[in-house]
C-alpha cells in the first residue's frame, strides 16, 4: 500500500490565511475526487489569499464535480484518455497528454471519466485577489473566464515538473516557490490567451456600436450574457473573449460601466430620487449603486448631484468582476 505525505497547512510555521472561496473550492473538489476513488497527496497554500495548489492521484474513475467559487486550472502529470466536459456542453473525448491543461471557470460544474490511473495538479485561483487584477492580460482568466480543454503551453513542461517537485518535497521556501511557479504558469497562460484573442477579434466597430446601443436601450432591465452574445451573433465563449479584446472589459464589466455612466448622467441632469435613478440605471438597489460608485469613483451618488466637482472617470482596462460566464442564465450585470 502506498502512503502519501500531505503537507500540513495547519502547522504553526505554515499557517496561512486563505480566501474562503479558494479554501472551499479545494475541499469540495477533494471530496468529489475522493468519492470517485482518488485522493489529494500533497498540497500547499500560498502566501497570498488568492491561490491553493494541490496534487492528486486517481484510479480510473467517473466523477461529477460541482461548480466551485473560483477558477481551477488542472495540469495533467500523466497521459490519460478523458471523456466529458462542462455542464451544459456535449461530452467529448480527449487524449489528455502529459502536461496538458484544462481550465474550468468559476461557477461551472463538470463531469469527467478517466480510463486509466493518473496524477494531476490543480491550481485554484481567484485572480480578483491578485495584485493589479485590472491588468488586461488577466482578462481571459478572471471573472468571465472561458474554459480551456486539453490545451498545451509552450515551454510549460519545465514549470509543471518544477511545481510537482516543490509539492513532493517540503523544502525551505517551498511556499514561496510554489506561489511563484503557480503565478508564472497563470501569467504565461493568460498571455497566450490574450495573444490568441488579439490575432483576430470578431467584434468589428459596427458590432461594438450595435452592442452599445442594445445595452443603452436595456439598462433598466436584467441583461444576460446570452443576450449580448445574440446581438453580435457569436457563441457565449467567443463573445466573452472578443468583448475583453474589443472593449478592455468582460461582458459584466462592460454593462456595469454603462450602468454607472447612466446613473451619473441622471444624477447630473435630473431631480429623480436616488432609488429611482438606481432602478433606471439597472442597479439592484440604491445601496448597490452607492457601493459601485464609491468603489470606482471614490464618491457617492449624493456627491454627484449638481454643484459637486466629481465626474465619472472612464477607464480602458477591465475591473474586478464576480460573475463568471457559464451558461445562458449568466447575468452580465
Residue, then its C-alpha position, 0 to 999 in steps of 0.5 A: x500500500x502506498x502512503x502519501x505525505x500531505x503537507x500540513x497547512x495547519x502547522x504553526x510555521x505554515x499557517x496561512x490565511x486563505x480566501x474562503x472561496x479558494x479554501x472551499x473550492x479545494x475541499x469540495x473538489x477533494x471530496x468529489x475526487x475522493x468519492x470517485x476513488x482518488x485522493x489529494x497527496x500533497x498540497x500547499x497554500x500560498x502566501x497570498x489569499x488568492x491561490x491553493x495548489x494541490x496534487x492528486x492521484x486517481x484510479x480510473x474513475x467517473x466523477x461529477x464535480x460541482x461548480x466551485x467559487x473560483x477558477x481551477x486550472x488542472x495540469x495533467x502529470x500523466x497521459x490519460x484518455x478523458x471523456x466529458x466536459x462542462x455542464x451544459x456542453x456535449x461530452x467529448x473525448x480527449x487524449x489528455x497528454x502529459x502536461x496538458x491543461x484544462x481550465x474550468x471557470x468559476x461557477x461551472x460544474x463538470x463531469x469527467x471519466x478517466x480510463x486509466x490511473x493518473x496524477x494531476x495538479x490543480x491550481x485554484x485561483x481567484x485572480x480578483x485577489x491578485x495584485x493589479x487584477x485590472x491588468x488586461x492580460x488577466x482578462x481571459x482568466x478572471x471573472x468571465x473566464x472561458x474554459x480551456x480543454x486539453x490545451x498545451x503551453x509552450x515551454x510549460x513542461x519545465x514549470x509543471x515538473x518544477x511545481x510537482x517537485x516543490x509539492x513532493x518535497x517540503x523544502x525551505x521556501x517551498x511556499x514561496x516557490x510554489x506561489x511563484x511557479x503557480x503565478x508564472x504558469x497563470x501569467x504565461x497562460x493568460x498571455x497566450x490567451x490574450x495573444x490568441x484573442x488579439x490575432x483576430x477579434x470578431x467584434x468589428x466597430x459596427x458590432x461594438x456600436x450595435x452592442x452599445x446601443x442594445x445595452x443603452x436601450x436595456x439598462x433598466x432591465x436584467x441583461x444576460x450574457x446570452x443576450x449580448x452574445x445574440x446581438x453580435x451573433x457569436x457563441x457565449x465563449x467567443x463573445x466573452x473573449x472578443x468583448x475583453x479584446x474589443x472593449x478592455x472589459x468582460x461582458x459584466x464589466x462592460x454593462x456595469x460601466x454603462x450602468x454607472x455612466x447612466x446613473x451619473x448622467x441622471x444624477x447630473x441632469x435630473x431631480x429623480x430620487x436616488x432609488x429611482x435613478x438606481x432602478x433606471x440605471x439597472x442597479x439592484x438597489x440604491x445601496x448597490x449603486x452607492x457601493x459601485x460608485x464609491x468603489x470606482x469613483x471614490x464618491x457617492x451618488x449624493x456627491x454627484x448631484x449638481x454643484x459637486x466637482x466629481x465626474x465619472x472617470x472612464x477607464x480602458x482596462x477591465x475591473x474586478x468582476x464576480x460573475x463568471x460566464x457559464x451558461x445562458x442564465x449568466x447575468x452580465x450585470 
